[in-house]
Amino acid sequence: MRVLHFYKTALPDSIGGVEQTIDQLARGASQRGVQVDVLALGRQHVGKAVDLNGYQSHRARRDFQLASTDFSASVFSAFKRLAKEADVIHYHFPWPLMDLVHFVSRTRKPTLLTYHSDIVRQRLLLKLYRPLQNRFLEAMDRIVITSANYLATSAVLTPLRHKVDVIPIGIDRQSYPVPSRERLDYWRGRIGPRFFLFVGVLRYYKGLHILLDALVGLDYPVVIIGAGPIEQELRAQSQRLGLRNVHFLGFLPDEDKVALQMLCYAVVFPSYLRSEAFGVSLLEGAMFGKPLISCEIGTGTSFINNENETGLVVPPADPKAFRNAMQSLWNDSDRAAALGQRAQRRFDEIFTAEKMVDRYLDLYESLGKR
């Protein structure tokens, strides 16, 4: 069997939750004997496929971006060529250009779509895009949502429930590097023995401005790993608030990222809008046995982080509530340790890459027989 994944970005060019999910699915399926291609856009056209983690990574040139949507002229021919060879096409939503590519190519192959998020921010443009979006979703053979929480609160998916499956995102601990003792000692010495950690792309919906407001008057060390479009705004806010214990580390190599995930006291995840449909860095925190703090936004974040089982869940966009949660964990290390242990158990029971890949392979097989 041959499967084609299609999304606007992919590893290693961009490191976000969707990109990591595609990588975990592609490498897991390829290890089971499935031939996997991943097509995405890049700054430059790459004519030859690159082997990445056991699958073939393809790039079409990104021409420009408009209203947070990437556009490419060459992606139409690249998709058509790869779709001809595929047995199943696996789309990753949202990306409006993808809908257009699907219809222009007139593909007749079985289709599966993972619905990662509603479109939240571009409300005016969404009114123009909605007819194409609805037609595209209706054309899919199956749609996968990553949590029952999100399905229950998504108006877009309500009329499509008959073709929706719920498959949680999973990650493989073996795909993460083991930090050397030197790297662990380096970060322990630089940051200190206890600190809160955030990992992610610095985007508007991540709620980091709320986290910074929550830290006013506190001296807890907070490490922020990641880069993104609002990084300078956040740095300026931190300076304006006089925060002395916030460490903006930018993008880090995987070994350093894992070292900090292993060393941290707890994981903070202040995303406050539905654009945050799941939260892979929350999942990583659970995998490393850390207590979690997140916001209740009706999405998969509260599927990963169960209130008072794996961590604390607070109202969104509420700095005071977030501050109280941080203080509660900081002042009760026994409770924090117990929450982290339960988070790790829940990860092992539900969120491994093996379980995710098994479910998707079953779907691929059922679609391939049609």
Order of alpha helices (4+ residues) and beta strands (2+ residues): beta-alpha-beta-beta-beta-beta-beta-alpha-beta-alpha-beta-alpha-beta-alpha-beta-alpha-beta-alpha-beta-alpha-beta-alpha-beta-alpha-beta-alpha-beta-alpha-alpha-alpha
